[in-house]
Amino acid sequence: MDKSQITQAMIDAYDEYTHLTLDRRRFMERLTALAGSGAAAAAIAPLLAANSASAEIIASDDGRLAAKDVVYGGSSGEMKGYLVRPKEATAPLGAVIVIHENRGLNPHTRDVARRMALEGFIALAPDFLSPAGGTPDDEDKAREMIGTLDPAATAANAEASLQFLAKLDGANGKVGAVGFCWGGGLVNRFATRSPELKAGVAYYGSQAAAEDVPAIKAALMLHYAGLDERINVGIDAYRKALEENGKTFEIHVYDGVNHAFNNDTSAARYDKAAADLAWQRTVDFLKKTLA
């Protein structure tokens, strides 16, 4: 299947399926109508979805890194996560919480944590579905479980993750967070609740409520996809609230790209140019704020 045959309407239908009210059956019905046949829809659907088989850009056994699964105290129980650090670090490092999409802690998020560690940070990718038993293999089930999480408890588990990182041997005590999709929204909400968060980077995440913005202490970098109408509707109000409250922030909108443009396991939505630029901006920002 040629990627050029995938239309914006197909991508929008997939976004509605994964984030709003469209169920799997109705999504496939709509995709079939857009593609012209069931066979074409069946070929297109995997290109819209994330492919876990292509998630490993940095090998899990990369010799430059020390990586392990960890368990630490959450707000009301155990949290599980994936901790990665550079092996050859000689000085204390800034630490970054890598917050997953609405699919939970999957191979792609683990790979992003390894990429972050190679940039010179200690990276922790928490499984925010830990209170519900952990991330399942079934992505549809993971999305359902994400929808049942209590927002306040989830933010408290983000704070527990921060405290775990801040006290690690080899860490310099400064902690930032980077999140994608659902994780981007959590970064924004977490920033309104954590006076110790130094930096927050939200990729195409829902915005914090304007009345909560005065509590933000962290510097923020906000990445948005130009074609992401669902999320972008909140940009102007968020910008206004951040400006009026004197917050330190940057907003970057990448024209002509879709929600999830950073996720290189999704062939239809990934945009390498935008992803590379956003990643470099993110790394430079975190190096500056967590030094």
WODA-V146818 format. One record per pair of residues at least 12 apart in sequence whose C-alpha atoms are under 8 Angstrom apart, sorted by sequence separation. I is the first residue (numbers start at 1). J is the second residue. If there is no record, write none. Layout:
# WODA-V146818
I:J + I:J
This chain:
# WODA-V146818
69:81 + 70:82 + 113:125 + 188:200 + 257:269 + 258:270 + 262:274 + 14:27 + 28:41 + 69:82 + 70:83 + 132:145 + 162:175 + 187:200 + 261:274 + 262:275 + 13:27 + 31:45 + 68:82 + 69:83 + 98:112 + 187:201 + 188:202 + 257:271 + 261:275 + 67:82 + 68:83 + 98:113 + 110:125 + 187:202 + 67:83 + 68:84 + 109:125 + 129:145 + 192:208 + 13:30 + 67:84 + 129:146 + 184:201 + 185:202 + 188:205 + 257:274 + 13:31 + 66:84 + 67:85 + 184:202 + 187:205 + 188:206 + 189:207 + 200:218 + 202:220 + 204:222 + 65:84 + 66:85 + 183:202 + 184:203 + 185:204 + 186:205 + 188:207 + 189:208 + 198:217 + 199:218 + 200:219 + 201:220 + 202:221 + 203:222 + 204:223 + 205:224 + 65:85 + 66:86 + 96:116 + 105:125 + 129:149 + 177:197 + 183:203 + 184:204 + 185:205 + 188:208 + 192:212 + 195:215 + 197:217 + 198:218 + 199:219 + 200:220 + 201:221 + 202:222 + 203:223 + 204:224 + 254:274 + 10:31 + 65:86 + 66:87 + 105:126 + 175:196 + 176:197 + 181:202 + 184:205 + 185:206 + 192:213 + 195:216 + 196:217 + 197:218 + 198:219 + 199:220 + 200:221 + 201:222 + 202:223 + 203:224 + 204:225 + 64:86 + 65:87 + 105:127 + 175:197 + 176:198 + 177:199 + 178:200 + 179:201 + 180:202 + 181:203 + 183:205 + 184:206 + 185:207 + 192:214 + 193:215 + 194:216 + 195:217 + 196:218 + 199:221 + 201:223 + 64:87 + 104:127 + 105:128 + 174:197 + 175:198 + 176:199 + 177:200 + 178:201 + 179:202 + 180:203 + 181:204 + 182:205 + 185:208 + 192:215 + 193:216 + 194:217 + 195:218 + 10:34 + 64:88 + 104:128 + 174:198 + 175:199 + 176:200 + 177:201 + 178:202 + 179:203 + 180:204 + 181:205 + 182:206 + 191:215 + 192:216 + 204:228 + 9:34 + 96:121 + 98:123 + 100:125 + 104:129 + 176:201 + 178:203 + 180:205 + 181:206 + 191:216 + 192:217 + 206:231 + 94:120 + 95:121 + 96:122 + 97:123 + 98:124 + 99:125 + 100:126 + 128:154 + 179:205 + 191:217 + 205:231 + 93:120 + 94:121 + 95:122 + 96:123 + 97:124 + 98:125 + 99:126 + 100:127 + 191:218 + 204:231 + 207:234 + 210:237 + 222:249 + 224:251 + 226:253 + 82:110 + 93:121 + 94:122 + 95:123 + 96:124 + 97:125 + 98:126 + 206:234 + 207:235 + 210:238 + 213:241 + 214:242 + 219:247 + 220:248 + 221:249 + 222:250 + 223:251 + 224:252 + 225:253 + 226:254 + 227:255 + 84:113 + 85:114 + 93:122 + 95:124 + 97:126 + 106:135 + 128:157 + 209:238 + 213:242 + 219:248 + 220:249 + 221:250 + 222:251 + 223:252 + 224:253 + 225:254 + 226:255 + 227:256 + 228:257 + 83:113 + 84:114 + 105:135 + 208:238 + 217:247 + 218:248 + 219:249 + 220:250 + 221:251 + 222:252 + 223:253 + 224:254 + 225:255 + 226:256 + 227:257 + 228:258 + 82:113 + 86:117 + 89:120 + 104:135 + 155:186 + 159:190 + 207:238 + 210:241 + 214:245 + 216:247 + 221:252 + 223:254 + 225:256 + 226:257 + 227:258 + 228:259 + 85:117 + 86:118 + 103:135 + 104:136 + 158:190 + 213:245 + 225:257 + 226:258 + 227:259 + 84:117 + 85:118 + 225:258 + 14:48 + 86:120 + 155:189 + 225:259 + 85:120 + 86:121 + 126:161 + 155:190 + 159:194 + 162:197 + 224:259 + 225:260 + 85:121 + 86:122 + 103:139 + 225:261 + 11:48 + 85:122 + 103:140 + 124:161 + 6:44 + 84:122 + 85:123 + 104:142 + 155:193 + 83:122 + 84:123 + 103:142 + 104:143 + 83:123 + 84:124 + 102:142 + 103:143 + 83:124 + 102:143 + 124:165 + 1:43 + 82:124 + 83:125 + 104:146 + 1:44 + 81:124 + 82:125 + 103:146 + 3:47 + 81:125 + 82:126 + 102:146 + 81:126 + 80:126 + 81:127 + 79:126 + 80:127 + 79:127 + 80:128 + 65:114 + 79:128 + 122:171 + 80:130 + 56:107 + 60:111 + 79:130 + 55:107 + 56:108 + 59:111 + 65:117 + 78:130 + 79:131 + 55:108 + 58:111 + 65:118 + 78:131 + 52:106 + 57:111 + 60:114 + 64:118 + 77:131 + 80:134 + 52:107 + 56:111 + 204:259 + 223:278 + 52:108 + 55:111 + 58:114 + 204:260 + 58:115 + 221:282 + 97:161 + 221:285 + 97:162 + 95:165 + 219:289 + 95:166 + 95:171 + 93:170 + 94:171 + 95:172 + 75:153 + 79:157 + 92:170 + 93:171 + 94:172 + 95:173 + 97:175 + 99:177 + 101:179 + 181:259 + 91:170 + 92:171 + 93:172 + 94:173 + 95:174 + 96:175 + 97:176 + 98:177 + 99:178 + 100:179 + 101:180 + 102:181 + 181:260 + 92:172 + 94:174 + 95:175 + 96:176 + 97:177 + 98:178 + 99:179 + 100:180 + 101:181 + 102:182 + 180:260 + 75:156 + 94:175 + 95:176 + 96:177 + 97:178 + 98:179 + 99:180 + 100:181 + 101:182 + 102:183 + 201:282 + 74:156 + 75:157 + 94:176 + 96:178 + 100:182 + 101:183 + 74:157 + 100:183 + 101:184 + 99:183 + 75:160 + 99:184 + 74:160 + 73:160 + 74:161 + 99:186 + 199:286 + 99:187 + 199:289 + 73:164 + 198:289 + 199:290 + 72:164 + 198:290 + 176:286 + 176:290 + 175:290 + 174:290 + 174:291 + 18:143 + 108:263 + 108:265 + 119:283 + 116:283 + 94:287 + 95:290 + 94:290 + 94:291 + 93:291 + 55:264 + 54:264 + 55:265 + 54:265 + 50:263 + 52:265 + 51:265 + 50:265 + 51:266 + 50:266 + 49:266 + 50:267 + 48:266 + 49:267 + 47:266 + 48:267 + 47:267 + 48:268 + 47:268 + 48:269 + 11:268 + 11:269 + 6:268 + 3:267 + 3:268
